């Protein structure tokens, strides 16, 4: 077999592997669930940071005005 035919055979083998790859929808679902948990946790952290900033601003304003 010449080099061109060998390359063609390799390409066909790779295409067969891609086309016959298992559908890993279970893994995709688990990844999506984990990403959603991360997004929810980040949302909660942002909420807490904003709340803390608002409380800190109020304390700072009281201390500054009270002087």
C-alpha positions as CSV (number, residue, x, y, z in Angstrom):
1,X,0.0,0.0,0.0
2,X,1.4,3.4,-0.9
3,X,1.5,6.4,1.5
4,X,-1.6,8.0,0.1
5,X,-3.7,4.9,0.6
6,X,-2.3,4.5,4.2
7,X,-3.3,8.1,5.0
8,X,-6.8,7.5,3.5
9,X,-7.1,4.4,5.6
10,X,-6.1,6.3,8.8
11,X,-8.6,9.0,8.0
12,X,-11.4,6.5,7.5
13,X,-10.5,4.7,10.8
14,X,-10.6,8.0,12.6
15,X,-14.0,8.9,11.1
16,X,-15.3,5.5,12.1
17,X,-14.2,6.1,15.7
18,X,-15.9,9.5,15.8
19,X,-19.1,8.2,14.2
20,X,-19.2,5.2,16.5
21,X,-18.3,7.0,19.7
22,X,-20.6,6.2,22.6
23,X,-23.3,8.7,23.5
24,X,-22.2,9.8,26.9
25,X,-25.4,11.7,27.9
26,X,-25.2,10.4,31.5
27,X,-21.9,12.1,31.9
28,X,-23.2,15.3,30.2
29,X,-26.2,15.3,32.6
30,X,-23.9,14.9,35.7
31,X,-21.7,17.7,34.4
32,X,-24.7,19.9,33.9
33,X,-25.9,19.2,37.5
34,X,-22.5,20.0,38.9
35,X,-22.3,23.2,36.9
36,X,-25.7,24.2,38.2
37,X,-24.6,23.6,41.8
38,X,-21.5,25.8,41.2
39,X,-23.7,28.5,39.6
40,X,-26.1,28.4,42.6
41,X,-23.2,28.6,45.1
42,X,-21.7,31.6,43.3
43,X,-25.0,33.3,43.2
44,X,-25.3,32.8,47.0
45,X,-21.8,34.1,47.6
46,X,-22.6,37.2,45.5
47,X,-25.8,37.8,47.4
48,X,-23.9,37.6,50.7
49,X,-21.1,39.9,49.6
50,X,-23.6,42.5,48.4
51,X,-25.4,42.3,51.7
52,X,-22.2,42.7,53.6
53,X,-21.2,45.7,51.5
54,X,-24.5,47.3,52.2
55,X,-24.1,46.7,56.0
56,X,-20.5,48.0,55.9
57,X,-21.6,51.1,54.0
58,X,-24.2,51.8,56.7
59,X,-21.7,51.3,59.5
60,X,-19.2,53.5,57.7
61,X,-21.7,56.3,57.2
62,X,-22.8,56.2,60.8
63,X,-19.2,56.4,62.0
64,X,-18.3,59.2,59.6
65,X,-21.4,61.2,60.3
66,X,-21.1,60.6,64.0
67,X,-17.6,62.1,64.2
